[in-house]
Amino acid sequence: MDIALIGGHGKVALLAAPLLVEAGHTVHAVIRDPGHAAEVEATGAQAVLSDIETLDAGGWEELLTGKDAVVWSAGAGGGDPQRTIAVDQDAAIASMDAAQSVGASRYVMVSYFGASLDHGVPEGEPFHAYAEAKARADEHLRGSQLEWTVLGPSGLTLEEPTGRIDLGAAESGTVSRGNVARTIVAAIEHPGTAGRTLAYNDGEQEIDEAFSTVR
């Protein structure tokens, strides 16, 4: 597949890109800062410069034309509620609409464990804007005609990846970013994950085996 990896310089994306390339995919990693291009291209991905926060519909369609799949691993990083809404909600939704328009039919969203419109985060709390933005983006994706998968990793760590998770965990725990990168690849590789929201922690299930059983 020719994959647009949105948020190509993020910690998870930098781990996912070489795995996707190794699996035989072409990866166009979308980044805003040209200073990050060398690090991104060291993964085997092709760096594409674009500011997703300012793209209009035509810009998104140009960016995604010719792609088979989109992996959303971008985020505003918190701190500024307006920017969080602009990136994690508005830009994400715009990318979904453009993907549908240009035929980039496979879409993998990296969300978080428990993301929901019923997130229960009080409006005055710093996490509220992020929780709201991710929930609205996820719901828009689920209502699209795309072959979507929403990944719901729990609290992210920098631990070495084990290649093993607890898929369908009842409560949020932790998961290494390296394992999240591996779930991105597994979602792309297993079409049975389309139309599913997959929440997980680190655990004992081998990732590819766990994803191969999703129906």
RODO-2510 file (C-alpha; in nm, 4 decimals, decimal comma):
residues 215
     n   res          X          Y          Z
     1     m     0,0000     0,0000     0,0000
     2     d     0,0934     0,3639    -0,0452
     3     i     0,0343     0,5085     0,3008
     4     a     0,0054     0,8691     0,4175
     5     l     0,1371     0,8752     0,7740
     6     i     0,0047     1,1941     0,9306
     7     g     0,2176     1,3252     1,2152
     8     g     0,5258     1,1609     1,0720
     9     h     0,7718     1,2954     1,3289
    10     g     0,5776     1,1801     1,6334
    11     k     0,7270     0,9198     1,8656
    12     v     0,4861     0,6473     1,7547
    13     a     0,5099     0,7397     1,3867
    14     l     0,8898     0,7240     1,3866
    15     l     0,8626     0,3706     1,5233
    16     a     0,5825     0,2679     1,2871
    17     a     0,7378     0,3975     0,9637
    18     p     1,0279     0,1495     0,9402
    19     l     0,7965    -0,1381     1,0292
    20     l     0,5535    -0,0379     0,7537
    21     v     0,8405    -0,0057     0,5057
    22     e     0,9770    -0,3433     0,6127
    23     a     0,6302    -0,4909     0,5500
    24     g     0,6520    -0,3704     0,1895
    25     h     0,4508    -0,0495     0,2045
    26     t     0,5440     0,2905     0,0667
    27     v     0,5212     0,5483     0,3447
    28     h     0,4747     0,9210     0,2890
    29     a     0,5331     1,0745     0,6322
    30     v     0,3665     1,4151     0,6604
    31     i     0,5618     1,6658     0,8694
    32     r     0,5468     2,0404     0,9246
    33     d     0,9103     2,1162     1,0113
    34     p     1,1665     2,0680     0,7308
    35     g     1,4272     2,0188     1,0011
    36     h     1,2673     1,6822     1,0786
    37     a     1,2953     1,5488     0,7227
    38     a     1,6305     1,3715     0,7645
    39     e     1,5192     1,1869     1,0769
    40     v     1,1968     1,0812     0,9088
    41     e     1,3683     0,9646     0,5912
    42     a     1,6158     0,7608     0,7975
    43     t     1,3187     0,5333     0,8728
    44     g     1,2751     0,4557     0,5030
    45     a     0,9733     0,6838     0,4680
    46     q     0,9475     0,9740     0,2258
    47     a     0,9079     1,3065     0,4056
    48     v     0,6239     1,5285     0,2833
    49     l     0,6139     1,8890     0,4067
    50     s     0,2658     2,0151     0,4884
    51     d     0,1021     2,2116     0,7683
    52     i    -0,2089     2,0081     0,8382
    53     e    -0,3415     2,2789     1,0671
    54     t    -0,3896     2,5179     0,7742
    55     l    -0,4802     2,2854     0,4858
    56     d    -0,8139     2,3472     0,3152
    57     a    -1,0214     2,0705     0,1555
    58     g    -0,8375     2,0998    -0,1753
    59     g    -0,5026     2,0837    -0,0002
    60     w    -0,6030     1,7688     0,1826
    61     e    -0,7224     1,6063    -0,1377
    62     e    -0,3945     1,6928    -0,3103
    63     l    -0,2010     1,5475    -0,0170
    64     l    -0,3933     1,2185    -0,0179
    65     t    -0,4455     1,1643    -0,3905
    66     g    -0,2874     0,8376    -0,5000
    67     k    -0,2717     0,6963    -0,1476
    68     d    -0,4293     0,3656    -0,0535
    69     a    -0,4386     0,4275     0,3204
    70     v    -0,4116     0,6981     0,5828
    71     v    -0,2642     0,6492     0,9287
    72     w    -0,3440     0,9339     1,1680
    73     s    -0,0787     0,9621     1,4366
    74     a    -0,0768     1,3412     1,4704
    75     g    -0,1660     1,5536     1,7695
    76     a    -0,1373     1,9092     1,8890
    77     g     0,0387     1,7941     2,2030
    78     g    -0,2048     1,9528     2,4459
    79     g    -0,1670     2,2846     2,6230
    80     d    -0,3626     2,5051     2,3829
    81     p    -0,7299     2,4040     2,3612
    82     q    -0,7889     2,5956     2,0362
    83     r    -0,4965     2,4273     1,8645
    84     t    -0,6039     2,0907     2,0036
    85     i    -0,9457     2,1335     1,8417
    86     a    -0,7840     2,2578     1,5190
    87     v    -0,5529     1,9559     1,4863
    88     d    -0,7021     1,6619     1,6743
    89     q    -1,0584     1,7321     1,5622
    90     d    -1,0861     1,9646     1,2620
    91     a    -0,7774     1,8552     1,0682
    92     a    -0,8470     1,4909     1,1429
    93     i    -1,2033     1,5205     1,0149
    94     a    -1,0849     1,7077     0,7060
    95     s    -0,8394     1,4271     0,6335
    96     m    -1,1179     1,1689     0,6569
    97     d    -1,3406     1,3607     0,4178
    98     a    -1,0537     1,4022     0,1716
    99     a    -0,9553     1,0359     0,1985
   100     q    -1,3100     0,9391     0,1117
   101     s    -1,3176     1,1841    -0,1804
   102     v    -0,9944     1,0627    -0,3402
   103     g    -1,0362     0,6913    -0,2713
   104     a    -0,7786     0,6414     0,0050
   105     s    -1,0190     0,3901     0,1492
   106     r    -0,8220     0,2404     0,4412
   107     y    -0,7937     0,4650     0,7466
   108     v    -0,6269     0,3834     1,0779
   109     m    -0,6797     0,6300     1,3618
   110     v    -0,4511     0,6258     1,6648
   111     s    -0,6854     0,7382     1,9415
   112     y    -0,6695     0,6451     2,3098
   113     f    -0,8181     0,3929     2,5500
   114     g    -1,1699     0,4962     2,6483
   115     a    -1,2128     0,7791     2,3982
   116     s    -1,5845     0,8537     2,3831
   117     l    -1,8320     1,1383     2,3620
   118     d    -1,9223     1,0276     2,7165
   119     h    -1,5634     1,0835     2,8309
   120     g    -1,6757     1,2565     3,1511
   121     v    -1,3812     1,4981     3,1643
   122     p    -1,5024     1,8249     3,3239
   123     e    -1,4924     2,1254     3,0941
   124     g    -1,2499     2,3156     3,3160
   125     e    -0,9857     2,0423     3,3127
   126     p    -0,6858     2,0634     3,0753
   127     f    -0,7613     1,7196     2,9240
   128     h    -1,1161     1,8197     2,8269
   129     a    -1,0319     1,9724     2,4865
   130     y    -0,8298     1,6665     2,3857
   131     a    -1,0937     1,4203     2,5052
   132     e    -1,3644     1,6120     2,3193
   133     a    -1,1606     1,6517     1,9998
   134     k    -1,0588     1,2858     1,9792
   135     a    -1,4110     1,1650     2,0520
   136     r    -1,5634     1,3818     1,7805
   137     a    -1,2981     1,2819     1,5280
   138     d    -1,3457     0,9127     1,6077
   139     e    -1,7230     0,9403     1,5719
   140     h    -1,6880     1,1174     1,2369
   141     l    -1,4623     0,8371     1,1166
   142     r    -1,7060     0,5694     1,2282
   143     g    -1,9813     0,7452     1,0331
   144     s    -1,7772     0,7586     0,7126
   145     q    -1,7657     0,5118     0,4247
   146     l    -1,3958     0,4466     0,4856
   147     e    -1,2560     0,1100     0,5905
   148     w    -1,1659     0,2461     0,9316
   149     t    -0,9972     0,1092     1,2395
   150     v    -0,9729     0,3074     1,5631
   151     l    -0,6811     0,2022     1,7815
   152     g    -0,7239     0,2691     2,1535
   153     p    -0,3899     0,2273     2,3274
   154     s    -0,3769     0,2955     2,6998
   155     g    -0,1178     0,5117     2,8750
   156     l     0,1931     0,5350     2,6569
   157     t     0,5379     0,4431     2,7829
   158     l     0,8892     0,4377     2,6410
   159     e     0,9429     0,0759     2,7466
   160     e     1,0963    -0,1632     2,4952
   161     p     0,8231    -0,3243     2,2831
   162     t     0,7336    -0,6804     2,3665
   163     g     0,5209    -0,7449     2,0594
   164     r     0,2445    -0,8552     2,2955
   165     i    -0,0743    -0,6831     2,4105
   166     d    -0,3981    -0,7440     2,5964
   167     l    -0,6546    -0,6756     2,3250
   168     g    -0,9967    -0,5891     2,4620
   169     a    -0,8698    -0,5102     2,8115
   170     a    -1,1455    -0,4030     3,0488
   171     e    -0,9464    -0,1247     3,2138
   172     s    -0,6797     0,1141     3,0960
   173     g    -0,3214     0,0364     3,1905
   174     t    -0,0047     0,1098     2,9952
   175     v     0,1393     0,0169     2,6586
   176     s     0,4749     0,0894     2,4999
   177     r     0,4891     0,3191     2,1995
   178     g     0,6769     0,0446     2,0181
   179     n     0,3827    -0,1889     2,0637
   180     v     0,1449     0,0815     1,9386
   181     a     0,3604     0,1086     1,6261
   182     r     0,3242    -0,2658     1,5783
   183     t    -0,0550    -0,2455     1,6126
   184     i    -0,0616     0,0109     1,3316
   185     v     0,1125    -0,2368     1,1044
   186     a    -0,1149    -0,5181     1,2198
   187     a    -0,4263    -0,3109     1,1498
   188     i    -0,3062    -0,2375     0,7969
   189     e    -0,2179    -0,6022     0,7402
   190     h    -0,5463    -0,7473     0,8706
   191     p    -0,8587    -0,6260     0,6846
   192     g    -1,0765    -0,7919     0,9485
   193     t    -0,9961    -0,5005     1,1786
   194     a    -1,1912    -0,2605     0,9539
   195     g    -1,4975    -0,1237     1,1255
   196     r    -1,3613    -0,2023     1,4703
   197     t    -1,2421    -0,0032     1,7708
   198     l    -0,9564    -0,1922     1,9355
   199     a    -0,8550    -0,0985     2,2898
   200     y    -0,5494    -0,2573     2,4461
   201     n    -0,2738    -0,2553     2,7080
   202     d     0,0591    -0,4327     2,7061
   203     g    -0,0127    -0,7983     2,7740
   204     e     0,0538    -1,1560     2,6674
   205     q    -0,1172    -1,1842     2,3265
   206     e     0,1141    -1,1726     2,0261
   207     i     0,0000    -0,8657     1,8315
   208     d    -0,0313    -1,0155     1,4848
   209     e    -0,2126    -1,3194     1,6219
   210     a    -0,4498    -1,1023     1,8262
   211     f    -0,5356    -0,8826     1,5278
   212     s    -0,5751    -1,1799     1,2943
   213     t    -0,8630    -1,3078     1,5073
   214     v    -1,0607    -0,9801     1,4940
   215     r    -1,3804    -1,0203     1,2947
***
